[in-house]
Amino acid sequence: MAKTTMDAAKREKRAKETSKKIQHMAEAVLAELKKQDNPALDIPVRALSNVSFSQKSKLIELGDRTQSREFFNVSMAKKFMQTFLVASACKEHLLETGKTTSIRDLYYMTKHTIRNSSENTFDDQVESDPIIEDLEVSLNALREELHLFAAKKGSMVGPMVIVDAGDEIDLSRMGSGGWSVPSITEDYVIQFKKSEAKYVLLVEKEAVWHRLNEDKFWKKHSCALLTAGGQATRGVRRLLQRMTRELKLPVYVLVDNDPWGLYIYSVIKQGSITLAYESMRMAVPEARFLGLRTSDFKRFELSNDVKIKLLKEDETRAKQMLGYPWFEHKQWQREISDMLKAGFKMEIEALSNKDISFVTDVYIPQKIKNKDFLV
């Protein structure tokens, strides 16, 4: 059987499995109604109070706490209805037709005024997005398995050949813009055909990625160069994990020297609180923190001009992070404390104060060669 046929069969099988889960959920509610009981859905709580950090897996994991969503309850009836409205749309219009759509499109597909009332099913997308996440955890079927995707965000280049939806793409011949990382990066969409990369370098800033790409850093150092333009999307995180698992590539992360940069790295490494139910599929516990670090200011003799005073919200965020179990290791306690003590933060672009290609020619190569990174 041809590879593309096998991928299509795998995708169809997953769609049928997810569709059956929705069918069973609906049948369970109907059975309760026939018994004249009050049907309810148990939705896992996605909050800090229901997550824990596993020292064994090094991942943020979702706990067992749930909240009940009842049909015959005035405060819960609307969300109960919304849950089945979204589930029905996914089943009938996406899974059973083999089509995919955006979460924005789904919002409009399910938005309408309820008959004989002035009540809308959804007033804003901020209502429908959490419902999608509720379905994910309740059905144990991720958004991608519901045939939903988000906006593309991320670019990659490198000595690698991939297959994207049946099309073979050479990532070493992608020009200045790179390959646009899709929202769904599962193996039935993206396959790795050939790779000469020695590691993956994830860069927070798109501008820095462009500098590295223009300087052909990926070619000189045989690496896959990736950016998410800020916080990594689910597609980028899943792709990263697949590259570490399937291609056995180490991952280095380069972010701003501020609490938000550290948190971007943290999400890559052990997952996030709101998406703790996906950590096993998306986190990369072995990810290495390359920088930027407070100690780099003196180590690389940077100018005082690059210092940015920490704001009150920066300090508050940093102090919160000191209390997170996944930052309890002494190296991270020291890293965050050093930032607070110094009283300033820095952007990756601060390295350009030395030279426009300092990040390419000196900073990254030296850091990797000297194993000057945190894990």
PATI-701486 format. One record per residue: x, y, z of N, C-alpha, C, O in turn. Coordinates in steps of 0.001 Angstrom, whole numbers, plus 500000, padded with zeros to 6 digits. Layout:
// residues N
XYZXYZXYZXYZ;...
This chain:
// residues 375
500847498800500000500000500000500000500883501252500000501831501329500782;500592502230499140501377503449499058501297504214500371500326504110501121;502366504998500629502449505750501875501268506693502043500670506748503118;500922507440500988499815508388501088498495507684501374497646508222502084;498317506485500826497099505720501079497046505269502531495990505291503164;498200504859503048498282504438504445497965505590505386497271505408506387;498477506788505062498221507961505893496740508323505871496173508678506905;496115508236504706494689508537504585493865507535505392492880507901506033;494279506267505354493564505224506107493697505464507609492745505274508366;494891505885508031495120506169509453494259507340509919493671507308511000;494198508371509084493390509540509413491908509173509488491207509617510398;491427508369508543490023507950508527489682507106509757488601507232510332;490625506243510150490399505403511332490261506261512581489370506031513399;491139507251512731491073508131513893489767508919513905489168509123514960;489331509362512723488091510127512624486902509279513081486025509767513793;486875508024512675485780507122513062485784506875514572484727506826515202;486972506720515143487084506488516581486577507696517371485871507547518368;486947508895516909486521510114517588485014510317517431484337510740518368;484503510016516254483071510137515997482282509208516913481219509579517412;482799508006517131482134507042518026482114507550519457481141507327520177;483169508225519876483218508774521238482118509816521436481469509858522481;481920510650520424480861511659520504479495510980520523478605511383521272;479333509950519697478084509197519649477768508572520998476629508635521459;478753507976521627478552507344522936478196508375524003477377508104524882;478810509557523928478511510619524888477047511044524759476360511252525759;476583511168523514475188511557523272474226510469523722473187510763524313;474565509209523448473699508095523835473564507988525345472499507636525851;474635508290526066474599508230527536473645509283528082472921509024529044;473637510470527476472722511530527911471269511151527604470381511360528432;471034510601526429469674510176526068469159509094527012467979509078527363;470033508208527412469636507137528336469202507715529676468250507232530289;469910508762530132469546509407531391468198510112531269467380510073532189;467977510751530137466706511447529924465531510473529896464462510768530429;465731509322529277464672508316529207464312507790530600463178507378530844;465278507808531496465023507380532878464498508527533725464266508382534925;464312509696533059463856510923533718464837511373534790464447511943535809;466123511107534540467178511593535422467729512896534860467374513307533756;468584513530535617469223514773535190470581514442534573471542514202535303;470678514426533235471959514076532606473031515107532920472756516301533030;474254514621533060475358515516533404476640515037532736476818513846532481;477520515979532460478843515676531928479875516020532999479784517059533654;480833515158533164481924515442534091483106515990533297483745515272532528;483380517274533499484441517954532760485663518112533655485562518743534707;486811517564533276488032517744534080488359519220534261488262520008533321;488746519581535470489085520976535786490470521303535242491453520646535584;490537522331534388491811522753533825492263524023534527492054525131534031;492886523850535687493345524987536476494540524555537314494794523362537480;495270525534537841496464525255538644496142524331539812496975523525540225;494902524458540351494506523644541492494364522166541154494290521326542051;494325521843539843494137520445539449495276519935538570495089519009537780;496441520533538707497612520023537992498727519745538991498759520315540082;499619518878538609500779518572539445501975518322538540501832518023537355;503138518450539121504360518203538368504902516837538750505211516586539915;505014515962537768505512514609538015507033514603537969507633514918536942;507647514245539080509109514165539125509611513018538252510751513034537786;508760512031538038509154510878537232509177511211535742510170510965535058;508077511771535249507987512080533817508520513459533479508777513765532315;508690514310534520509130515696534333508116516494533509508479517361532714;506839516177533723505769516838532979504724517398533936504538516891535043;504041518458533486502871518952534198501703518064533803501401517922532618;501049517469534782499984516508534496498661516954535103498631517573536166;497569516635534416496231516988534877495778516019535964496011514814535880;495122516574536991494641515751538093493284515123537814492813515134536677;492653514574538853491391513839538707490146514663538983489035514170538786;490294515900539433489126516713539779488294517036538550488827517359537489;486991516944538709486066517276537616484985518215538122484761518336539326;484325518870537193483158519682537532481971519153536726482102518838535543;480843519063537364479662518514536719478951519601535922478806520733536384;478514519243534729477753520163533879476395519519533642476281518574532862;475356520032534318474044519401534315473089520051533324473159521250533054;472200519228532794471220519699531829470117520494532521469771521595532092;469562519920533609468486520595534341469074521460535453468857521212536639;469809522459535046470405523405535985470524524731535244471230524828534241;469831525750535744469757527032535036471141527608534756471367528170533684;472061527480535691473391528075535525474290527259534600475322527750534142;473898526008534324474746525129533521474140524741532176474842524233531301;472842524978532008472129524502530820472728525026529517472836524287528539;473116526300529504473646526873528260474956526203527864475153525850526702;475846526030528830477124525386528508476923523928528129477646523392527289;475939523286528750475616521906528397475205521839526926475670520985526172;474326522758526542473864522831525152475026523146524214475150522537523151;475870524088524602477011524485523766477968523311523532478520523152522443;478149522510524555479046521367524447478570520402523358479360519953522528;477273520091523370476744519159522376476603519801521000476651519109519983;476429521116520966476360521825519698477705521736518970477756521453517773;478784521979519705480124521890519129480454520447518756481016520188517692;480103519513519633480366518093519367479642517635518107480207516918517280;478389518054517968477599517673516797478199518236515508478254517545514491;478649519494515553479242520121514373480524519400513957480772519185512771;481328519034514945482570518314514647482272516952514023482930516535513069;481286516276514568480951514934514083480358514972512672480819514255511785;479350515800512469478606515788511210479316516518510066479309516054508926;479922517652510380480481518489509312481983518271509076482510518655508032;482657517665510031484105517494509889484512516025509848485057515563508846;484256515297510917484712513912511010484069513018509953484741512187509343;482788513191509744482083512320508795482292512720507331481988511946506423;482809513928507107483061514383505736484547514365505393484930514536504236;485379514156506415486820514148506183487415515533506016488546515668505551;486664516568506391487140517943506248487687518478507572487390517955508646;488490519532507463488994520222508651488591521682508557488285522183507476;488593522361509698488283523787509689488952524465510877489486523801511765;488916525781510881489538526536511972488584526653513150487374526480513007;489141526948514308488294527131515484487443528390515325486366528491515913;487922529348514532487131530547514238485933530182513355484814530645513581;486186529355512363485122528917511462484061528131512228482865528297511989;484501527279513148483560526485513932482664527387514772481477527108514943;483230528455515287482439529414516058481262529935515236480132529992515722;481537530315513984480462530832513129479511529722512678478324529970512467;480027528507512530479168527383512147478133527073513212477028526625512903;478491527311514462477606526937515580476865528136516183476056527970517096;477139529334515676476489530524516226475170530806515522475130530952514301;474089530881516297472796531293515755471871531671516914472147531374518077;470796532315516572469822532680517596468868531515517818468324530954516867;468673531161519069467792530036519402466349530392519038465874531492519320;465673529446518411464310529670517931463381530165519048463430529693520184;462540531128518681461546531714519596462185532373520815461607532386521902;463383532918520620464049533628521716464992534669521128465164534758519912;465585535436521991466603536408521566467987535958522037468951536723522005;468059534725522463469301534166523019470152533559521901469654532784521083;471428533915521873472354533341520915473042532103521504473270532014522710;473357531173520641474102529997521115475474530418521629475936529924522657;476121531330520912477394531916521333477360533404521020476889533810519958;477850534202521930477934535644521691479319536054521219479483537089520572;480324535233521550481699535559521186482520534275521144482147533269521748;483636534316520428484474533127520318485103532734521653485489531581521844;485206533691522575485771533366523899484886532371524632485322531754525604;483648532208524177482754531203524752482979529833524117482956528813524807;483194529810522809483298528524522106484659527848522272484731526620522309;485738528626522371487073528026522495487211527121523726487728526011523598;486763527558524919486855526672526089486011525409525942486358524363526492;484904525500525202484050524328524978484823523272524191484704522077524461;485616523722523212486444522793522435487415522068523354487601520857523235;488034522807524271488966522195525218488243521240526163488788520203526541;487010521594526545486206520689527372485991519361526654486099518293527257;485687519438525368485471518221524583486747517392524488486710516166524580;487871518070524302489142517363524191489390516479525417489680515289525294;489272517083526592489584516336527808488499515322528138488789514252528674;487252515652527821486150514739528138486163513501527245485878512393527700;486497513701525969486509512598525010487876511936524898488023510894524259;488879512556525529490259512108525329490578512083523833491195511150523318;490135513135523164490365513293521726490825514722521499490056515660521710;492041514896521081492605516217520941491975517007519805491312516448518931;492193518316519833491589519205518850491857518748517420490981518808516558;493078518295517187493437517819515859492609516602515455492303516407514279;492254515791516445491438514603516175489971514963515978489185514148515497;489606516187516353488261516698516076488238517415514729487218517975514327;489377517390514040489556518014512722489497519535512797488996520195511887;490019520082513901490064521526514083491512522008514084492403521325514589;491735523177513520493078523736513535493017525223513886491971525864513780;494167525749514304494274527170514612495069527847513508495512527191512566;495250529161513621496004529895512616497457529425512597498030529083513632;498041529416511393499443529023511263500332530042511958500096531247511879;501354529544512639502300530441513284503594529676513502503671528799514362;504600530008512726505869529310512855506509529075511501505820528860510504;507839529116511473508592528880510242509776527983510542510327528014511643;510175527168509541511309526271509733512109526129508452511556526117507353;513429526023508614514350525709507519515382524730508070515518524581509284;516104524068507179517150523168507642517443522061506656516754521929505645;518463521260506939518836520149506056517913518953506264518301517937506841;516698519099505785515681518086506049514663518061504921514315519102504362;514190516871504592513123516717503603511916516120504316512023515093504987;510773516771504164509553516291504805508483516054503743508624516457502588;507422515397504164506242515237503315505090515904504050504760515528505175;504487516886503414503401517651504015502142517413503183502022517911502064;501202516643503746499940516327503058500190515748501668499475516054500714;501231514896501573501526514219500323502544514924499445503050514339498488;502850516180499763503816516940498963505202516883499605505353517170500792;506203516515498822507575516449499325508180517851499336508126518563498334;508757518244500475509297519593500637510721519528501177510984518896502199;511630520191500474513029520269500890513195521542501715513131522645501171;513408521400503023513484522555503913514785523334503769514952524377504401;515700522846502952516937523586502699516781524516501494517720525225501131;515627524514500889515378525322499699514079526125499870513218526143498990;513964526793501037512730527498501349512880529020501330511978529736501765;514018529517500827514194530954500702514226531679502023514632531120503042;513791532947502005513884533782503206512750533555504187512876533869505371;511644533013503704510473532867504570510371531555505304509731531483506353;510997530498504770510925529198505405509608528484505156508683529038504562;509541527252505618508309526456505524507364526887506632507761526963507795;506136527163506286505139527593507260504590526386508007503952525522507406;504830526322509299504418525174510113502898525162510270502335526130510782;502225524103509847500762524055509965500310523801511403501112523465512275;499035523965511622498474523749512958498460522268513317498714521900514464;498162521418512335498119519973512562499407519358512021499651519382510815;500219518813512904501513518244512506501613516769512901502700516262513179;500469516092512921500453514670513238501093513866512103501294514382511004;501409512602512379502133511793511403501325511467510151501901511068509139;500012511629510198499221511382508992499205512616508078498687512560506963;499779513733508561499909514944507745501367515215507394501703515453506234;502237515175508418503658515473508242504493514217508498504362513570509538;505358513882507527506304512769507710507722513281507452507933514177506635;508683512699508160510090513041507972510698512020507010510805510837507332;511091512489505831511634511586504815513146511455504914513694510362504773;513822512585505160515282512582505221515740513718506118515186514817506070;516764513451506948517265514503507825518770514378508025519289513299508311;519459515508507868520884515582508164521139516537509329522280516911509602;520056516928510013520169517856511130520776517170512352520487516006512630;521616517900513072522234517389514294521439517799515534521507517148516577;520687518886515397519848519347516509518803520324515976518834520711514808;517879520714516853516854521704516520517103522946517369517301522846518580;517094524112516736517216525374517457515886526113517346515493526543516262;515196526256518481513940526989518516514218528408519007514763528597520094;513847529392518213514082530795518531512753531487518786511837531400517969;512646532180519926511395532855520259511035533930519236509899533986518766;512000534784518891511726535952518056511855535646516565512840535054516124;510853536054515804510893535848514364512020536658513726512656536201512776;512270537881514257513330538732513717514700538069513871515545538161512980;514912537404515002516188536711515242516284535494514328517357535180513812;515163534814514132515137533676513202515552534128511800516315533441511121;515050535275511377515408535803510056516907536105509966517534535857508937;517477536644511054518914536908511056519686535600510878520606535523510064;519310534581511638519992533289511568519799532625510203520709531986509676;518609532787509646518337532198508334519133532916507246519708532270506370;519167534236507299519920535006506309521412534693506383522104534661505365;521899534462507610523310534117507803523588532640507522524725532182507635;522547531906507159522647530470506875523260529694508051524098528811507869;522816530054509254523299529362510450522996527875510370523832527036510705;521779527560509917521349526159509848522222525336508902522424524140509111;522735525988507863523587525293506893524991525076507446525569524002507280;525538526100508104526892526015508679526954525012509821527979524363510027;525869524885510559525884524054511764524956522842511667524734522164512670;524425522564510514523578521381510274522487521227511329522455520251512079;521605522202511365520514522131512340519200522538511693519184523177510640;518106522164512330516780522628511926516517523909512697516585523921513926;516218524981511988516001526295512599514505526601512600513868526650511547;513958526804513792512504526909513951512150528119514804512851528428515768;511077528796514456510545529866515291509037529731515378508383529230514463;508496530192516507507044530207516670506543531641516793505343531875516940;507466532598516733507066534000516833506429534325518169505415535020518221;507014533828519254506460534029520598506170532684521248506924531725521080;505070532623521991504703531354522616504431530313521532503693530568520580;505031529152521690504907528112520660503479527599520568502835527330521582;502996527467519344501669526917519109501676525412519358502735524803519510;500493524826519396500391523384519590501054522641518434501705521617518640;500886523161517215501502522513516064503010522495516157503642521481515861;503596523617516567505050523704516716505532522793517839506548522114517693;504819522776518946505213521937520086505140520452519728506019519671520092;504096520081519020503952518680518621505051518293517636505606517197517715;505364519194516710506424518940515737507770518784516446508554517894516115;508028519649517417509272519554518189509383518201518870510424517548518805;508298517780519527508362516504520230508577515352519265509325514419519558;507928515417518129508101514347517140509548514284516644510089513197516441;510172515445516449511559515455515988512506514883517034513497514237516694;512201515120518310513053514549519366512849513041519476513804512297519700;511610512594519320511306511172519486511679510347518241512297509288518350;511297510845517076511474510064515848512836510254515202513383509315514624;513394511469515293514696511737514689515826511774515714516998511908515360;515456511652517000516442511634518087517293512905518112518502512839518338;516669514053517882517399515312517852517258516076519162516151516201519686;518365516589519700518268517455520873517665518799520476517765519215519322;517039519477521441516397520763521187517029521832522066517124521672523283;517462522926521438517966524094522150516952525218521991516376525396520918;516738525977523066515736527034523044516391528379523355517098528516524354;516150529374522491516695530724522655515542531705522799514761531896521868;515439532328523977514329533243524263514854534516524921516026534602525288;513970535504525063514333536738525746514693536463527201514234535489527796;515514537330527756515882537242529169514851538028529991515117539132530466;513684537429530137512634537993530990511737536845531450511846535739530922;510852537083532423509999535984532922509164535332531839508877534137531919;508769536088530829507914535556529775508718534643528861508198533641528371;509980534981528627510851534104527845511089532798528564511068531729527954;511317532885529867511524531674530673510278530792530640510374529565530611;509112531429530644507885530636530634507667529966529282507148528852529218;508060530639528200507974530022526876508794528740526852508348527714526339;510008528811527418510855527621527507510191526563528382510204525377528051;509615526992529488508970526064530419507858525279529745507729524072529952;507053525965528937505941525304528232506478524265527252505918523176527132;507565524600526550508196523643525647508677522422526419508515521290525964;509257522650527567509917521601528333508953520662529057509082519442528951;507989521217529791507127520324530577505641520548530414504844519972531155;505250521385529448503834521585529219503312522809529948504065523520530614;502013523049529815501391524215530439500244523780531339499776522643531278;499809524705532166498727524406533103497408524178532365496698523210532639;497080525077531422495792524968530727495724523775529782494639523259529514;496879523328529272496899522180528360497654521010528986498350520267528293;497510520856530296498214519779530998497817518399530477498596517450530563;496603518292529937496133517000529420496848516605528131496696515477527661;497634517534527551498354517241526319499857517098526520500585516860525557;500326517237527737501768517257527997502496516054527421503594516197526882;501906514881527527502575513668527060502821513691525558503727513014525073;502028514458524815502159514504523365502934515721522870503327515775521705;503152516688523742503716517944523259504976518415523969505775519138523373;505173518036525199506324518543525948507607517800525591507585516637525189;508721518504525751510049517939525492510894518135526753511617519125526860;510812517201527709511534517353528973513040517523528812513698518086529687;513584517042527706515029517121527487515463518446526867516655518644526636;514526519363526589514860520639525944515887521411526764515811521461527992;516838522008526072517935522718526722517761524229526575517506524739525484;517904524928527697517748526379527704519093527024527377520016527004528191;519191527600526170520435528190525703520613529609526234521737530028526512;519557530325526371519610531709526832518421532462526265517518531864525681;518424533736526434519388534659526966519333534626528499518255534473529074;520495534769529166520567534701530617521122536003531183521860536725530513;520755536286532422521247537498533077522773537507533136523398538552532958;523369536348533384524824536241533465525516536530532142526712536821532116;524759536450531027525344536733529713525737538199529570526583538546528746;525110539060530385525432540481530294526923540718530558527583541436529807;527444540115531620528865540281531938529734539360531094530810539748530639;529259538137530890530061537140530170530411537611528759531519537379528276;529461538271528108529705538716526739529938540236526654529935540825525573;530138540841527827530485542267527898529521543138527097529921543922526237;528249542972527408527223543764526733527163545174527315527594545416528443;526629546081526538526546547483526935525352547725527860524340547029527772;525476548716528747524364549091529623523150549536528820522028549541529326;523378549904527576522284550370526717521223549298526483520082549633526163;521567548019526633520619546936526320519748546568527522518817545771527405;520060547153528673519281546837529877517885547465529793517731548619529393;516878546680530178515512547166530272515034546916531704515015545775532166;514660547959532385514267547831533786513070546890533937512098546976533186;513157545999534914512043545103535191510836545890535667510950546743536547;509683545604535087508454546234535524507889545488536728508329544385537052;506924546094537375506310545463538544505700544113538170505816543147538924;505049544046537002504445542786536587505501541727536265505258540531536427;506674542175535808507782541242535579508220540610536895508406539397536994;508378541465537900508819540983539212507790540040539820508141539006540388;506513540407539696505442539556540231505442538195539550505320537160540206;505580538206538226505581536960537463506779536101537841506644534891538025;507940536714537956509153535973538305509019535321539686509426534176539878;508451536054540636508277535511541989507277534354541999507436533400542760;506248534441541151505307533325541022506025532080540512505805530974541006;506882532277539522507594531165538916508544530495539905508782529290539816;509084531259540840509959530677541866509226529632542695509837528709543234;507897529791542792507103528858543588506583527658542820506019526744543422;506759527638541499506292526504540713507202525293540941508425525436540935;506626524109541140507439522902541364508414522627540233509507522109540466;508027522970539007508905522681537876510073523665537761510942523512536902;510083524681538640511222525595538697511944525484540039512691526387540417;511725524381540763512292524281542101513770523892542118514435524059543140;514298523371540996515712523007540948516570524235541216516243525342540789;517670524028541927518495525152542359519027525998541201519220527204541352;519263525367540041519775526137538906518743527145538420519089528244537990;517436526750538495516391527662538066516060528685539142515730529830538831;516144528286540392515962529237541481517022530335541394516735531513541606;518232529931541083519325530891540948519129531776539718519358532985539776;518710531177538617518519531931537371517472533023537546517693534169537154;516332532669538136515256533638538326515636534674539371515336535859539220;516298534225540433516733535149541487517773536139540964517774537306541356;518648535676540088519651536565539488518985537681538693519429538829538728;517923537341537981517194538344537206516570539384538124516661540586537878;515929538897539197515293539809540147516321540696540826516098541893541006;517441540110541200518494540867541868519101541919540948519377543040541376;519308541553539679519887542489538711518927543641538424519357544771538195;517623543349538437516627544391538229516421544790536784515776545801536506;516960544012535860516762544329534448516521543063533639516799541949534082;515988543278532426515760542190531491516402542572530159516790543723529955;516508541602529261517123541859527953516393541074526874515870539988527123;516367541639525670515842540936524519516990540243523780518144540654523895;516670539202523029517706538500522266518421539472521331519626539366521104;517653540418520794518224541392519867519311542246520511520059542929519812;519403542211521851520447542974522544521838542546522084522790543324522148;521947541304521620523244540794521157523716541531519907524911541555519614;522784542132519172523153542893517972523891544168518336524492544804517470;523852544555519625524601545712520078526105545482519931526884546425519791;526494544202519966527905543846519747528221543836518258529214544413517814;527361543173517497527523543064516048526242542449515499525605541644516179;525860542812514291524600542340513737524524540814513659523439540241513762;525675540154513478525689538688513389526370538048514596526839536913514518;526423538773515706527052538234516912526334536978517388526972536018517820;524988536986517307524208535824517742524530534605516886524539533476517376;524794534841515606525090533761514665526515533247514788526754532041514841;527468534193514831528884533826514758529515533475516091530467532697516145;528986534049517177529641533872518481528728533232519525529029532165520060;527612533897519805526801533511520960526338532056520927526667531279521823;525576531686519898525026530327519852526107529259519696526095528278520440;527051529415518746528101528393518608528900528188519886529217527056520249;529226529284520569530012529186521796529224528501522900529761527667523629;527947528854523020527089528255524048526979526737523855527101525972524811;526751526321522631526582524892522362527909524148522530527948523063523110;528986524732522024530303524089522128530712523895523578531248522846523936;530465524896524416530860524832525831529803524174526713529965524091527930;528724523709526096527609523114526832527105524059527925526785523653529042;527053525320527554526634526368528469525115526557528356524631527561527833;524392525572528856522928525642528806522351525034530072523045524327530803;521077525311530331520369524753531483519392523694531005518886523776529886;519122522706531838518162521656531498517150521493532622516253520655532529;
